[in-house]
Amino acid sequence: MNTLRKFSLVILAGLFITACQNDDELTDSQGQLTAGDRTEVTFEVDANIISPEGSVLRASNAITPGYTADGFSIYAFRNNGTDYVYSETVTLTNPVVAEEGKKLTGKANLLVGDYKFVGAYGLNNAPNGTYNLPTWSSQPLTNNLLINYPGTQNVTELFLQTDVNASSLPNYDFTNGATESVSITLKRAVSRVDVMFISADKNPDGTYTEKPYTGASNIFNDFELQALQLRMRGLNNAMNFFGVNATTTQVDQNINLSNFANSVVVGSGQETIIGEGYTRFDNVQSADIIQGAAHVFGSYFFPNNDATKTTELDIYISSTNGLERTIPISIDDDHKLPLERNKVTLVKVYVLNDNHVFSTTVDFAVEIDTVWEDPNEVSGEIK
């Protein structure tokens, strides 16, 4: 079993705010602004998504998450004397994303006052109906601001302020026209499940030796995939805007994966390097996988707050010529999936006896590794 090196992907979203002191905004000789005035605020959002080696993550034909201006949300909460209450969702005028550094800049006019800001990425550009968000009008800032997932679409990649909560958010006072700097740090708030199919031999000690698949060009025996479904049991469906699980009753859901031309990467390498020290789960390359094996970019999920294994999985797979099979993964508690924030759970399905995925006599063995941060490891065999 490999021990996987820590890897986290962080959006650093620095918002630098400047209040412009126009003559018509000032009400006394001290330059004090009144509650009815507005001040122009300049936002600079640093959205540089980089790997540990410092290169921007990009892939040739694999699915790679992209980050654009329309994915950011900045929710402004203004102090009314008692609470911080939702004021507006900041709309940037003429937002510009600089190619170098991936910085989003723009301006907005805010009522003067004492503010706290809640940032997010991935809510604005999610398909309609993916999430149910709070009714913002007059909403006070609390830890009970929830993102609910009704299960009509697949979860998208979400980044939230996971290192703070409502009370620890810094406040910014725009009542005196002074220049302020505001910094928001967004981190990935979801988990992801990927799947690998690999030809292997089982050793006497219960470990597996991976080997090239030689029956055809890939472990699917060159059959075109029709469907690949993650049949999940025990999923979370709510979390707050700071990434904390708020689920009251877990749900079951079948997740249909698609876009196989891009979501499936077939190996061409001498060995599989996905595992210890691997850092490119958003940029999986063919050379990273042993010949004929396949990596499938899976789906995101709302995570638990820790490494507790609560989610069960079966994999359903079919080909365009009518071949199909269901592979039970969670055959016992050890084979349940630990869905943790900012981690990929890699489900390795070892195909034994020189068979391919759709062979009627195929034996399957399963190993589950969690990557990107401190790993959770599960191994076992399915016959």
N, C-alpha and C positions, 0 to 999 in steps of 0.2 A: 504494500500500500504506500503510495507516495504521500509525503507531507508537502503541502503546497505553500509556496511563499506568499506572503502578504502582498496584496495589490489593491489599491483603492483608486477610484476615479472620482475626482472632485471638480466641481465647477466653483471657481472663486469669482463671486459676483460682487465687485466693488462698486458702490454707487457714490460718486463724488458730487455733492450738492453745493451749488453756489446761489446765494440769494442776492438778486440785483436790487440796488437801492435807487429806484426811480423817484423823482421829485413828487409825483402824484401818489406815491405809496407812503410817504412820511407824514406824520401827524404832529410831531413836536420837534424841538431843537435837538433832542437826543437821538433822533433817528428811529424812534420806537414805532412799530407798525401796529395797527389795530386789527381786531378780529375779522373785520370785513374786507381787509385788503388781501391781495394776492401777491405772491412773490415768485419770480421765475426761478425754477430749479433745474440745474443741469445734471443729468444722470450719465454716468459712465459705468457700464456693466462689463466686467472682465469675464468673458465666456471662453477662455482659451482651454480647450480640451486636449490634454497632452498625455502621452505615455510616460512611464518613469524614465525612459531614455531621452525624453524631451521632444519627440516627434509627434506631430498631429496624427491622431488615429485615422487611418483611411484603409480601405480594402480594395482589392481588385474586383472580385465578383461576389464576395461574401456580404451579408447584411452588416452594415455598420451604422450605428446611431448617428444622426446628424443633429446639429443644434443651431437654431435660427432665431431671429428677433421675435417672431410671432409666438414662440413658445414660452417666453418669459411673462410672469405676472408679478406685479408689485402692488400689494394691497396696503392702502394708507389708513391708519387708525389715529384719530385726532382726539386729544384730551378735551372733554367737555366740563372739566372741573371735578368730576367724580370718577369716570372711567375713560379708557381709550375706546372710542366708538368708531366703527367703519365710516370713513369719509368718502373715499373713492378708490377705484382701481386706476392707478396712474397710467395715463395715456401719453406716450412720448410723441412729441411733434417731430415729424421727419426723422424717424429712427434710422441710424446708419450702422451697419456692421462692417468694421474694417477687416479686410482679408488678413492682414498681418496682426496677430495677437487676438483675433476674434473678439474685438471689443464692440459692444453695443453702446451707442451714444444717442442722446436726444434731450429734449427739453420738455418741461411740464410746468404749468402754473398752478400752484397750490395755495389755498387759503393759509394765511399765517397762523401759527399756533404751535402747540407741542404735539409731536407725532411719534408713533412707532410704526415700523414698516414690516410687513410679512411678505417674503419672497417665495416664488415657486417657479419651477420649469416643468412643462409637459402637460399642464392643465388646459392652457389656451388652445393648443394645437391638437388635442386629442379628438378623435371622431365624436360627433354628436351622440350623446347618450352614454358615453363611456363612464362618466362619473356624475354623481349628484353632489353639488357644492352647497354651502350655506346660503340662506337668504340674507344677502349682505346688508340690506337697508337697516340702519340703526343697530347693527350687530356689535355687541361689545367684544373686545379682544380677550378671549379666554383660551384655555387649553382644550375646550370642548368644540372648537371649530373643526368640523369633521369633513373628510372626503369619503363619501360612500360609493361603493362599487356594486352596481346592480347586476352585473354579469351579462350584459347584452353585447359587449365588445371585449376583446382581449385587453388586459391591463397594459398601459404604455409605460415608457421609462419616465419616472418622476424624480425630480430633485427638490428637496425641501430643506428647511433650516433645522437639521436634526440635532444640532449641538446646543439648542436653546429651547426655552418655552416662553409662554406669554409674559410671565413676570420678569424673566431675565433679559428680554429684548431691550436693547438700549433705546432711550428716547432722544429726540432731536427737536430743539426749540427754535422755531423760525419766527420769533417775535421781534427781534432786534436788528434784523437785516444783516447779521454777521454771517461770514462764510462758514459752512459746516461741511464735514466729510462723513459720509455714511457708508458703512461696509456691511454687506450681507454675504454670508457663506452658505452656499447650497451644496448638499451632498446627496448622492443617490439614496432614495428612500424605499426602494423596492428590491425584491429578490428576483432571481431568474433561474429557470430550469432549462438546461441544454441536455441533449442526448447524443451519445456516440455508439456506433455499431462497429465492432472490431473482431476480426477472426483471431482465434487464440487456441492454445492448448492448455489444459488444466494440469498443474503439477501435483505430485503426491501430497505436498504440504498445503494444498488448497489455494495456492496462488495461481496466477495466469501468465502465460508467456504469449505476448502478442506476436502475430506473424502476418506477412502480406497475404492478401486474398488473391488467389491465382485462378479461380474458376472463371472469372470474367474481369471486366475493368473495375467493378465495384462490388461491395458486399451485398447489394440488392440483385446481383446476377444480371445487371443491366436492365432490369425491369423498371419502367417509369413509374414513379410514385403517384398514386391517386389521392391518398389521404394519409395523414399522420396525426393522430389525436392523442393528447395527454388527458387521460381520464382521472381527474383529481378528486379526492375526497378529504374534506376537512380544511377548506380554504378560508382565509380571512377576507372580510369584505368591508372593513372600515378602518381608517386611521386618521389621526388629527394632522394639522398642518405642520407639526413638528416631527412627524414620522412615527408616532407612538401608536401601537395597535389599539384599536377601539372596538374590535369585533365583540358582539355579544353572543351570536350563534354562528358557528362555522357552517359553510355551505359546500355542496358538491358541484362540480362543473366539468364539462368536457371542453377542452381547449383545442380547437382546430388550428394546426399549423398550416402554412401555405407558402407560396412563392418559392417552391423547391429549387428553382433554377439558381436562386441566390441564397436561400437559407440552408442548403445542403452543400457542404464542402467535402469532396472526395479526396482521400489522401494520395500523395505521390512520393512520400518520403521513405527513407530507410527505417525510420522508427517514429513513434509518436512522442512528440516532446510536450504535448499538452499534459500538464501535471506540475511537478515540482519546478519552480522557477519560471513558469509560463506566465506571461503578462498580456497576451493579445486576445483575450476572449471577445473583444469587440473588433477583432481584425484577424480571425482565424484564416490561415493560409494552407493550401494543399500540401506544401512541403513540411508542414508541422505535424502531419498525420501519416501513419504507416500506409503503404501502398494498398489501395482498395477499401480501406476503412472509411467511415463517413461521420462527420460532425454535423449536427443539426442545431441551428440557432433556434432556441425554444421560445418561451414566453415569460413575461414578467408577472410577479405576484405580490400581493400585500404580505409583508413578512410578519413573523412573530417578533417579540422583543428580545429573544434569546435563541439559543441553539436547540430548543425543545423540538423533538421530532413528532409532529402531529399530523402531517399530511401524507396520504396514501396515493399511490400512482399505479395505474395500468397503462400500457402503451398499445394503441390500436394502429395498425399499419396495413395499407392495401396498395395494390398495383393497378395500373390501367387495364390489365388483361384479366382482372377478376381474382387474383390471388390476395389473400388477406390472412391476418393472424392477430391475436391479442396476446400480449406478453405481460403477465402479472409481475410487477416489480416489488410491491410492498407485501411480501409473503409473510412477514412477521414484523414486530415492533422495530427491530434493528434495521429493517429496510424501508421504514418510513422516512420521508424527506424532511430535513431541517431547513426551513425557509428563513433565512436571516437577511437583514437589511444590508445592502451593498455587497452581496455575495452571489456567485453563480453556484448552483448545485448541479454538478456534472454527473449524469446517469450514464455509466458505461455498461453497455450490453455486449458481453463477449459471446461470439458465435462459435460454437465448438464443433469438432469432428469434421472440419473442412466443408461445412455446409454454408449456405447463404441465408439471408433473413427469411426468405419465403420457402425454404426447403420444408417439406412435410415432416421430416424426421429430425429437424434441427433441435439442438440443445442450447439453451441460453444461460449465461452466467452474468451476474450484475454486480457492478461496483459503483458506489456513489461517493464522489468527492465534492467537497464544497471549496470553492476557490475565490480569489480576490482578497480575502482577508483570512483571519485564523480559520483553519479548515475543520469541518466535521467529516468524518470518514465512516463509510458503511460498505461492507463487502459481503458478497454471497453468491449463490448460484441458483439458477432456475433451469429445470429440466423440462 
